[in-house]
């Protein structure tokens, strides 16, 4: 009788220990942002943040690296707002031929005020015909 009681208690302890091993030790929550990418709007000359459904948002872009790649050189600028700076615009307006433009390391502020890293943007800059030299 004692042996059976001890055996039953041993089995109960094993089941309790096994149930505790199946319990998660920590719960990890991955925060999913509503913002998915940025797009260069070449009419207003600024970066527009898009949500995951493709709708434009008014979120603020805090920083980015801006590269202009021509056949002769690649020029780097740093931006701190949605709009291009005067220095960037002056450089782009001096271009006589089309150039590739890249926005990298884009940091935007989401609706809760948290920083969100957005993917890179690659686009082509076409100069005005007055600068084409035709």
Secondary structure, 3 states (H helix, E strand, C coil): CHHHHHHHHHHHHHHHHHHHHHCCCCCCCCCCCCEEEEEEECCCCEEEEEECCCCEECCCEEEEEEEEECCCCEEEEEECCCECCHHHHHHHHCCCCCEEEEEEEEEEECCCCCEEEECCEEEEECCCHHHCCC
